């Protein structure tokens, strides 16, 4: 048996007036997911433990089977693993975003326009970060280039308690930054100085002439200490592979001693190499000896942060047709039995443009047997709930005809809620996938 997790980061959302009360996941055209939903188990799972911040760090740890209360030491240390930062036990790691701030006001009165600087390329970001390094780096603070706008700062002999107030920039888009600036005077001075270094840098001047957001300031957040993650294979008895463009996921995988596959053109944005990720997953399972593969797509989350309903729909549809469909077709053709888990890690609602800790819908499909025994269905093109009779054939989808409309069970938040299945400890969902 092979095991596949396909995770659409931030894919869950709220009902949208523009979609006649449906969520993006419910309204998107997703024939591949809908096919899996015919016989798959659909339910709700809580990936964020009570009292913990709803981040991709804690949520993805949970989906991978690690209890965040036991394993989480901060976001940036996990990303530091990915980019090969040599952390000591006395070091503190911080995320260093390159963000876009407004330009006219004094620093404390500026607003955050874009937490990703228009999804800046890694190549441009590296040049900008080098300019910051040359002036701000010293024996205490070391800067490391990551991916796109996501970078890392290591503070030697740091104290985590002094850095707990560092705020994620994507939580406060369009807001005045004064209340969210670091309390630590050195970090605050470094952020202010980074704006002076970057605002008129040639790369940013060129970006502005092209209508792109300038990466005109560093923003420090996500502080944490050196992580300790148990071996995935020893813990679960299966050989795992990670496919992601995001340093956070690659860092978790490195800490867990999983294989990490780097896909050319995978960039964590809407225009990533979807087909390359799908093929890498199939190759890992059928050619390279992996038992378990985790395919992470960042795009739905990024579009949620941008507040773009149209682009979030596009990201979900791309996930469906350019990853899930390809993986399913090739796995079916191979004859290899498999179980596929499709889910987000957390919601990123368009309305608030940040994460929430609400339970999220999951879809668990088994190629060897049907799991679905419920009698409720959701009609995708209207969002209404219908009722089916008993299935005449357990291998077929329960469906009824209403005029010209085919009412069939689909994967979305509504179906998950209606299922009555709720798993309150997200880190145990892996046991259901692996039939442990």
Secondary structure, 3 states (H helix, E strand, C coil): CEEEEEEECCEECCCEHHHCCECHHHHCCCHHHHHHHCCCEEEEECCCCCCCCCCHHHHHHHHCCCCHHHHCCCHHHHHHHHCCCCCCCCCEEEEEEEEEECCCCCHHHCEEEECCCCCCCHHHHHHHHHHHHHHHCCCCEEEEEEECCEEEEEECCCCHHHHCCCCCHHHCCCCECHHHCCCCHHHHHHHHHHHHHHCCCHHHHHHHHCCCCCCCEEEEEEEECCCCCCCHHHHHCCCEEEECCCHHHHHHHHHCCCEEECCCCCCCCCCCCHHHHHHHHHHHHHCCCCCEEEEEECHHHHHHHHCCHHHHHHHHHHHHHHHHHHHHHHHHHHCCCEEEEEECCCEEECCCCEEECCCEEEEEEECCCCCCCCCEEECCCCCCEEECCCCCCCCCCCEEEECCEEEECCCCHHHHHHHCCEECCHHHHHHHHHCC
